Amino acid sequence: MKLALALLALTLPAANAVEYSWTKGTEICAGIIVPCSDLDCSATAVGPCPGEEKKPTAWLETAFQGLAYVDSEKYLDVKTGKVSLDDTTYKIIEATGPGFRDYNDEVKSADLDSSDSDASDSDDGKFAFSMVGNVFGDTETAGGYVGLVSFLNTGTTTLKTNYVPVFSAESGSKQTPRDDAWSDSDIGAPFGPYFACISEISADKKCGAERSIKPDDYQFSIFGGVAGKDYDTEVQKGVDGFPAGMDKMGVRIQLKATGFAVTDLKVNGKSWAPSMVNEDVNSLSIMHESGGLNYEFPKKYNTGDAKDAEEDKDLPNTGTHDMAIRISTIDEEKQTIMIDYLFDTSKLSADTWFIYAPDVTAVPVPSSNPTISAAPSSINDSKSSATTTVKGSFFLITTVVAIMNLAN
């Protein structure tokens, strides 16, 4: 089975040194570098490719930049639009694993064996799946795992689900060959799949209404977990370099524009300015003469108990919580954008998993200013339409993480 969809980044590949292989939906394409070197294998891209176009002329490349614990009100500087020079407002946690990736460029809904799934027998229900990730710190004492999961609906029917399949690893884990319904990879994560709820969790800890992936929708999730016998005592405000005002764990992702111009970026419907770094982000959009991309950011994420997780089973749920998102460090010369996904540290005790799921859609020409809808008020935003229900068939994730580049 060939690899044709995109994975996320440990570090950035050299500019213009590689070529992407693209998987096409109806109006959007997702890409990965094949063949690739160690650094290139973690790069992913998405862009509009309308009509008969087999690849985009403009795209955004995605790369994880790192993990840090921050004082969310102080770690960004409103004057510069970048990370503060005061390094007491954040603490970086370094990646310690080799990096893992799982993928399958064509998963058919009818091929999935899930007792909880009402998957259609139609051949039109299919999607590309990917997940990349890495270990941070030491999961024996105080550390965690973070990854990105992605889906591109390449079929002609809407997929409906309230779960997403995820893989994981711990300190000392080795890259593991996989060949199953979800993954055809020589460097997969050793644990999983597990199924994480991506709809709002009710008071009785049940997973809520199904979400929809329409044909051509590209969606991704940030999944991870924290662990370690000393996590709850070591990860404390003002202890061992953790900020005195620490309130969030931040996952930083870099978007790099090709064809697009980062100066055309719209955040919450308006042009971005450095003074906006502490504004919560509901939407992001960017346009090119060939089309554009629109990101919508629901303001909720889920957590649960990872201690007794079982493979091929649903992860136990804890609850749904408020999400915060920041955009900073728009670099016109490098054509890069930094997005920080901020999780409440008070919800992250040892053996807790977490997941957050934004949406990405293509914007057709001749729209010069894409319509930006309000971000869904809940993680279980239900876009109407339907036919195929697939447990776990949600975001084409791509994940691998490196050290947060706070110097940018």
C-alpha positions as CSV (number, residue, x, y, z in Angstrom):
1,M,0.0,0.0,0.0
2,K,1.6,3.3,-1.0
3,L,1.8,6.3,1.3
4,A,0.0,9.2,-0.1
5,L,-1.0,11.4,2.8
6,A,0.7,13.8,5.1
7,L,2.5,13.5,8.5
8,L,3.6,16.2,10.9
9,A,7.0,17.5,11.8
10,L,9.9,16.9,14.2
11,T,11.8,19.6,12.5
12,L,11.4,21.5,9.2
13,P,12.7,20.0,6.0
14,A,15.1,22.0,3.9
15,A,13.3,24.6,1.7
16,N,12.8,23.5,-1.9
17,A,14.9,20.4,-1.4
18,V,12.0,17.9,-1.7
19,E,8.9,17.2,-3.6
20,Y,5.5,16.4,-2.2
21,S,3.3,13.4,-3.2
22,W,-0.3,14.5,-3.2
23,T,-3.6,12.8,-2.4
24,K,-6.6,14.5,-3.9
25,G,-10.1,15.0,-2.6
26,T,-12.6,17.0,-4.6
27,E,-11.4,20.5,-3.9
28,I,-8.5,19.9,-1.5
29,C,-5.2,18.0,-1.6
30,A,-3.0,16.7,1.2
31,G,0.7,15.9,0.7
32,I,3.6,14.0,2.1
33,I,7.2,13.7,1.0
34,V,7.9,10.3,-0.6
35,P,10.6,9.1,-0.6
36,C,11.9,11.0,2.4
37,S,14.9,11.4,4.7
38,D,14.6,11.4,8.5
39,L,13.7,15.1,8.7
40,D,11.5,15.2,5.7
41,C,9.3,12.2,6.8
42,S,7.5,14.3,9.4
43,A,6.4,17.2,7.0
44,T,2.8,17.5,5.9
45,A,1.0,19.9,3.6
46,V,-2.6,20.8,2.6
47,G,-3.9,23.1,-0.1
48,P,-6.8,23.8,-2.5
49,C,-6.8,21.9,-5.8
50,P,-10.1,22.5,-7.5
51,G,-11.4,20.8,-10.6
52,E,-9.0,18.5,-12.4
53,E,-6.0,19.8,-10.6
54,K,-3.9,16.9,-9.2
55,K,-1.9,19.1,-6.8
56,P,-2.2,22.6,-5.3
57,T,-0.3,25.7,-6.5
58,A,-0.5,27.1,-3.0
59,W,-0.3,25.1,0.3
60,L,0.4,25.3,4.0
61,E,3.1,22.9,5.4
62,T,2.6,21.9,9.0
63,A,5.3,21.1,11.5
64,F,5.2,20.6,15.3
65,Q,7.6,22.9,17.0
66,G,7.4,21.8,20.5
67,L,5.8,21.4,24.0
68,A,6.0,23.9,26.9
69,Y,4.3,24.9,30.1
70,V,3.4,28.6,30.1
71,D,1.9,31.5,31.9
72,S,-0.7,32.2,29.2
73,E,-1.0,35.9,30.0
74,K,2.7,36.7,29.9
75,Y,4.6,34.3,27.6
76,L,3.7,36.3,24.5
77,D,4.8,39.9,24.0
78,V,2.0,42.2,22.5
79,K,4.7,44.7,21.3
80,T,6.6,42.2,19.2
81,G,4.0,39.5,18.5
82,K,6.5,36.9,19.6
83,V,7.5,34.9,22.7
84,S,8.5,37.0,25.6
85,L,12.2,37.5,26.4
86,D,11.3,36.7,30.0
87,D,12.0,33.0,30.1
88,T,10.4,32.6,33.5
89,T,7.1,32.7,31.8
90,Y,7.5,29.3,30.1
91,K,9.4,26.0,30.4
92,I,10.2,23.9,27.4
93,I,9.9,20.1,27.5
94,E,12.2,18.4,25.0
95,A,11.3,15.5,22.7
96,T,13.1,12.3,23.9
97,G,11.8,9.6,21.5
98,P,12.7,8.6,18.0
99,G,9.4,9.9,16.5
100,F,6.6,7.6,15.3
101,R,4.2,7.6,12.4
102,D,1.2,5.5,11.4
103,Y,-0.7,5.9,8.1
104,N,-3.0,4.3,5.6
105,D,-3.8,6.1,2.4
106,E,-7.1,4.4,1.9
107,V,-9.3,3.1,4.7
108,K,-12.7,1.9,3.6
109,S,-15.5,2.2,6.1
110,A,-16.9,-1.2,5.2
111,D,-13.5,-2.8,6.0
112,L,-13.5,-1.7,9.6
113,D,-14.4,-4.2,12.2
114,S,-16.0,-2.3,15.1
115,S,-18.9,-3.6,17.1
116,D,-19.9,0.0,17.8
117,S,-19.8,1.1,14.1
118,D,-22.7,1.3,11.6
119,A,-20.3,1.6,8.7
120,S,-21.9,1.6,5.3
121,D,-21.1,-1.1,2.9
122,S,-20.8,1.5,0.1
123,D,-17.4,1.7,-1.6
124,D,-17.9,5.4,-1.5
125,G,-17.0,5.6,2.2
126,K,-13.3,6.0,2.3
127,F,-10.6,8.3,3.7
128,A,-6.9,8.7,4.2
129,F,-5.6,8.4,7.8
130,S,-2.3,9.3,9.4
131,M,-0.8,9.9,12.9
132,V,2.6,11.0,14.0
133,G,3.9,11.6,17.5
134,N,6.8,11.7,20.0
135,V,7.6,11.2,23.6
136,F,8.5,14.2,25.8
137,G,10.5,14.1,29.0
138,D,10.5,10.8,30.9
139,T,7.1,9.0,31.2
140,E,8.5,6.9,34.0
141,T,8.9,10.0,36.2
142,A,7.3,13.0,34.6
143,G,6.6,13.2,30.9
144,G,4.1,12.6,28.1
145,Y,3.3,11.8,24.5
146,V,1.9,14.1,21.9
147,G,0.7,13.3,18.4
148,L,-1.3,14.6,15.5
149,V,-4.0,12.5,13.8
150,S,-5.5,13.5,10.4
151,F,-8.2,12.5,8.0
152,L,-9.0,13.4,4.4
153,N,-12.4,12.2,3.2
154,T,-11.6,10.9,-0.3
155,G,-14.9,9.3,-0.9
156,T,-18.3,10.6,-1.9
157,T,-20.3,10.1,1.3
158,T,-20.2,11.9,4.6
159,L,-18.5,10.0,7.4
160,K,-20.0,10.3,10.8
161,T,-18.2,9.4,14.1
162,N,-17.7,10.5,17.7
163,Y,-14.4,8.7,18.1
164,V,-10.9,8.9,16.5
165,P,-8.2,6.1,16.5
166,V,-5.0,7.1,18.2
167,F,-1.6,5.5,18.8
168,S,0.9,6.2,21.6
169,A,4.4,5.4,23.0
170,E,6.4,5.8,26.2
171,S,10.0,6.4,27.1
172,G,12.2,3.7,25.7
173,S,9.6,2.7,23.0
174,K,11.0,1.5,19.7
175,Q,9.5,2.2,16.3
176,T,7.1,-0.7,15.5
177,P,6.2,-2.1,12.0
178,R,2.4,-2.2,11.5
179,D,0.2,-3.7,8.8
180,D,-3.5,-3.4,9.8
181,A,-6.7,-1.5,8.9
182,W,-5.3,1.7,10.3
183,S,-1.6,1.6,9.6
184,D,0.9,0.4,7.1
185,S,4.1,1.7,8.5
186,D,7.6,0.5,9.4
187,I,8.0,3.1,12.1
188,G,4.6,3.0,13.9
189,A,3.9,3.8,17.5
190,P,3.9,0.6,19.6
191,F,0.6,1.1,21.5
192,G,-2.9,1.3,20.0
193,P,-5.1,1.9,18.4
194,Y,-7.2,3.3,21.1
195,F,-10.4,5.2,20.4
196,A,-10.7,8.7,21.9
197,C,-14.0,10.6,22.1
198,I,-14.0,13.8,20.0
199,S,-17.6,14.8,20.9
200,E,-18.7,16.6,24.0
201,I,-18.6,14.3,27.1
202,S,-21.7,14.3,29.2
203,A,-22.0,14.5,33.0
204,D,-22.2,10.7,33.1
205,K,-19.0,10.5,31.1
206,K,-20.6,9.2,27.9
207,C,-19.3,10.3,24.5
208,G,-21.8,12.7,22.8
209,A,-23.2,13.2,19.3
210,E,-21.4,12.1,16.2
211,R,-19.4,14.7,14.2
212,S,-19.4,14.7,10.4
213,I,-16.6,14.7,7.8
214,K,-18.1,15.7,4.5
215,P,-16.5,14.6,1.2
216,D,-13.2,16.5,0.7
217,D,-13.0,17.6,4.4
218,Y,-9.6,17.5,5.9
219,Q,-9.6,17.4,9.7
220,F,-6.9,16.8,12.3
221,S,-6.7,16.3,16.1
222,I,-4.0,16.9,18.6
223,F,-3.8,13.9,20.9
224,G,-1.6,13.2,23.9
225,G,-1.2,12.1,27.5
226,V,0.9,12.9,30.5
227,A,2.3,10.3,32.8
228,G,4.9,9.4,35.5
229,K,5.0,8.6,39.2
230,D,6.4,12.1,40.0
231,Y,4.3,14.1,37.5
232,D,1.8,15.5,40.0
233,T,4.5,16.6,42.4
234,E,7.1,17.8,39.9
235,V,4.9,19.7,37.5
236,Q,3.9,22.5,39.8
237,K,3.8,26.3,39.7
238,G,7.2,27.8,40.6
239,V,8.9,24.5,41.0
240,D,12.1,23.5,39.0
241,G,11.7,26.2,36.4
242,F,7.9,25.9,35.8
243,P,6.4,29.4,35.7
244,A,5.1,30.9,38.9
245,G,1.9,31.8,36.9
246,M,1.7,28.5,35.0
247,D,-1.8,27.8,33.8
248,K,-1.5,26.1,30.4
249,M,0.4,23.4,28.6
250,G,1.2,24.6,25.1
251,V,1.6,22.6,21.9
252,R,3.2,24.8,19.2
253,I,2.6,24.1,15.5
254,Q,4.2,26.0,12.7
255,L,2.5,26.7,9.4
256,K,4.7,27.5,6.4
257,A,3.2,29.0,3.4
258,T,4.1,28.2,-0.3
259,G,2.2,30.2,-2.9
260,F,0.2,31.9,-0.2
261,A,1.5,35.1,1.4
262,V,1.4,35.2,5.2
263,T,0.6,38.9,5.0
264,D,-2.8,37.8,3.6
265,L,-3.6,35.9,6.8
266,K,-7.0,36.6,8.4
267,V,-7.5,35.8,12.0
268,N,-11.0,36.0,13.3
269,G,-11.9,37.8,10.1
270,K,-9.3,40.5,10.2
271,S,-5.7,41.0,9.3
272,W,-3.3,39.8,12.0
273,A,-1.2,42.3,14.0
274,P,1.3,41.7,16.8
275,S,-1.0,43.3,19.3
276,M,-3.4,40.3,18.7
277,V,-1.2,37.7,20.3
278,N,-3.3,37.4,23.4
279,E,-6.6,37.2,21.6
280,D,-8.3,33.9,21.5
281,V,-8.5,32.5,18.0
282,N,-11.8,31.2,16.5
283,S,-10.8,31.1,12.8
284,L,-7.9,31.5,10.5
285,S,-8.1,31.9,6.7
286,I,-5.8,32.6,3.8
287,M,-6.4,33.0,0.1
288,H,-4.6,32.5,-3.2
289,E,-5.8,33.0,-6.8
290,S,-6.3,29.2,-7.0
291,G,-8.4,29.1,-3.9
292,G,-7.9,29.2,-0.1
293,L,-8.0,27.4,3.2
294,N,-10.2,28.1,6.2
295,Y,-9.4,26.7,9.7
296,E,-12.2,26.7,12.4
297,F,-11.3,26.2,16.0
298,P,-13.9,24.8,18.4
299,K,-13.3,26.0,21.9
300,K,-13.5,22.7,23.7
301,Y,-11.2,19.7,24.2
302,N,-11.7,16.3,26.0
303,T,-9.8,14.5,28.7
304,G,-9.9,11.0,30.2
305,D,-8.2,8.4,32.3
306,A,-5.3,6.6,30.4
307,K,-4.1,4.4,33.2
308,D,-6.1,1.3,32.3
309,A,-6.3,1.9,28.5
310,E,-7.0,-1.2,26.4
311,E,-6.1,-1.5,22.7
312,D,-9.0,-1.6,20.3
313,K,-11.3,-0.2,23.0
314,D,-12.7,3.2,23.8
315,L,-10.6,5.3,26.2
316,P,-12.3,6.1,29.5
317,N,-13.7,9.7,29.6
318,T,-13.4,12.4,32.2
319,G,-14.9,15.5,30.7
320,T,-14.9,18.4,28.3
321,H,-13.1,21.6,29.0
322,D,-12.4,25.1,27.6
323,M,-9.7,25.5,25.0
324,A,-7.4,28.5,24.3
325,I,-5.6,29.2,21.0
326,R,-3.0,31.8,20.2
327,I,-1.3,32.9,17.0
328,S,2.1,34.6,17.0
329,T,5.4,35.1,15.3
330,I,4.2,35.8,11.7
331,D,7.5,35.9,9.7
332,E,7.1,37.5,6.3
333,E,10.6,36.5,5.2
334,K,10.3,32.8,6.2
335,Q,6.5,32.8,5.4
336,T,5.7,31.1,8.7
337,I,2.9,31.3,11.3
338,M,3.0,29.9,14.8
339,I,-0.2,28.5,16.4
340,D,-0.2,27.6,20.1
341,Y,-2.8,25.1,21.4
342,L,-3.2,25.7,25.2
343,F,-4.5,23.0,27.5
344,D,-5.5,23.8,31.1
345,T,-2.8,22.4,33.4
346,S,-5.4,21.9,36.2
347,K,-7.0,19.2,34.1
348,L,-3.8,17.3,33.4
349,S,-2.8,15.1,36.3
350,A,-0.8,11.9,35.8
351,D,-2.3,9.3,33.5
352,T,-4.6,11.8,31.7
353,W,-5.2,11.7,28.0
354,F,-6.4,14.8,26.0
355,I,-7.6,15.5,22.5
356,Y,-8.5,18.6,20.5
357,A,-10.0,18.7,17.0
358,P,-10.0,21.7,14.6
359,D,-11.4,21.7,11.0
360,V,-9.8,22.6,7.7
361,T,-11.8,23.3,4.5
362,A,-11.1,24.6,1.0
363,V,-12.4,28.0,0.0
364,P,-13.1,28.2,-3.8
365,V,-12.3,31.2,-6.0
366,P,-13.3,33.8,-6.9
367,S,-13.9,34.6,-3.2
368,S,-11.4,37.3,-2.2
369,N,-12.3,37.1,1.4
370,P,-13.5,33.7,2.5
371,T,-16.6,33.4,4.6
372,I,-15.5,32.7,8.1
373,S,-18.2,31.1,10.2
374,A,-18.2,31.4,13.9
375,A,-16.3,28.6,15.6
376,P,-18.5,25.8,17.0
377,S,-19.4,26.4,20.6
378,S,-18.8,22.8,21.4
379,I,-16.4,20.0,20.6
380,N,-19.4,18.0,19.2
381,D,-20.2,20.5,16.4
382,S,-22.6,18.5,14.1
383,K,-22.5,19.5,10.5
384,S,-25.6,18.1,9.0
385,S,-25.4,15.5,6.2
386,A,-24.8,11.9,6.6
387,T,-24.5,8.5,5.4
388,T,-21.5,6.6,6.5
389,T,-20.8,6.2,10.2
390,V,-17.3,5.1,11.1
391,K,-16.0,4.7,14.6
392,G,-12.7,6.5,14.8
393,S,-12.7,7.8,11.3
394,F,-12.1,11.4,12.0
395,F,-9.0,13.4,11.5
396,L,-6.1,12.7,9.1
397,I,-3.6,13.3,11.9
398,T,-0.1,13.9,11.5
399,T,2.1,14.3,14.5
400,V,5.6,14.4,15.7
401,V,6.9,17.0,17.9
402,A,10.2,18.8,18.5
403,I,11.4,21.5,20.9
404,M,9.5,24.7,20.9
405,N,11.5,27.2,18.9
406,L,11.0,30.2,21.2
407,A,13.8,32.1,19.6
408,N,11.7,32.8,16.5
